[in-house]
Amino acid sequence: MGNIVAIVGRPNVGKSTFYNRLVGGREAIVDNVSGVTRDRKYGSTEWNGKKFKVIDTGGFVEGSDDVFETEIRSQVRLALNEADVIVFMVDATTGLTDLDEEITEMLRRTRKPVILAVNKVDNPALQLAANEFWSLGFDEVFFIASISGSGSGDLLDSIAEKVENIEPLETTLPKLAIVGQPNVGKSSLLNALLGEERTIVTDVAGTTRDPIHSHYNKFEKEFIIVDTAGMRKKAKVHEDLEFYSVMRAIQAIEDCDVALLMIDAQTGVEAQDMSIFKLALDRKKGIVILVNKWDLVEGKEANTARDVEKEIRRRIAPFDDVPIIFISAKEKQRIFRAVEMALEVYQRRQLKIKTSALNDWLEEATAHYHPPAHRGNLIKIKYVTQIQNLQYPVFQFFCNHPKHVPENYKRYLENQLRQKFNFAGTPIALIFKEK
């Protein structure tokens, strides 16, 4: 049992409303491929101390009935293959439909837990009418109104009982994850680094979603590679592979210290690359960007490294001081440079700066550019300290009007801090508190 929950059902039954209620203000990635009749979202949430991933398998644009139903069948199959718990959502206001019964037939073939959520039950008359859904034969049926949240606590209790917390690997070694789109060369890089001497530290039998941890120890370098590249090949359409590759990237990123984001030199930065970059950034992980297959474009006039690098930095702004390395995993070009850089970023992420050095810097930075006034009151930043024992650098600034420090001034301080102490590739956080 793992921790991926998929919400399936017909269009317009309220899957997205329920999904948004679960994921709340957390960042969700939306996978919206033009020409495909859906947008799928994935995010993570926590309930009763259990953390789990949630997939909204998407709404559909009205097309021909054939396309429409084929796509729903494909979604349910995906959920059956990849999720650990399935929430099947139906709509009390439209009542039981043929399509609900068809989805039920598909769900009966799985041994995975299926919970039936009858949505839009927001008055006693609908509660009575909704009892017809018991005829579908599911053991667990919950009557909810996802728009108001009514009934969703009991449903979440049931989900939390069925998922398991996947504990991160406890190790003092740096954990690096190779992430990126399908076919970008993740496996080639992994094989080039590990060769045949591959030692797997944790490998959960029978699962392919869970990251596999491989131990690297040569050339005086030692670390763990959190690997999602070894996923099983399935005869599935490209979007489905891409969709679940991002689910795997989420797992690997959550489990790592530094993400090596691989981009294909031939296609350049795509929306999916940016989604994965944002994932690592939101989770405050170290980041190194590897432009792979550079041997295939090197020397072509339009593709000078400087131009490509400039374009990548433009796309990832404002967090643009990320190391970018041009590699060829296949030809083993600059792959060890990539590892060295990732380990440097790991060290920066652990950096602890003395309070005296921070306050010397603060004096200089604020003298160069004074904090602006708020409604005639001068904002005065008294001092700064680094909060200890966190996994990434967090700095606490004490001032008289913390809520009124403008965003552009916070960005100025962050940029100055990054330059002064070299946090290249490492997200940091600034907190402003009243003295």
Buried (B, 14 or more C-beta within 10 A) or exposed (E): EBBBBBBBBBBEBBBBBBBBBBBEEEEBBEBEBEEBBBBBBBBBBEBEEBBBBBBBBBBBEEEEEEEBBEBBBBBBBBBBBBBBBBBBBBBBBEEBEEBBEBBBEBBEEBEBBBBBBBBBBBEEEBEEBBEEBEEBEBEBBBBBBBBEEEBBEEBBEBBBEBBEEBEEBEEEBBBBBBBBBBEBBBBBBBBBBBEEEBEEBBBEEEBBBBBBBBBBEEEEBEBBBBBBBBBEEEEBEEBBBBBBBBBBBBBBBBBBBBBBBBBBBEEBBBEBBBBBBBBBBEBBBBBBBBBBBBBBBBEEEEBEBEEBBEEBBEBBEEBEBBBBBBBBBBBEBBBBBBBBBBBBBBEBBEBEBEEEEBBEBBEEBBEEEEBEEBEEEEBEBEBBBBEEEEEBBBBBBBBBBBEBBEEEBBEBBBEBBBEBBEBBBBBBEBEBEEE
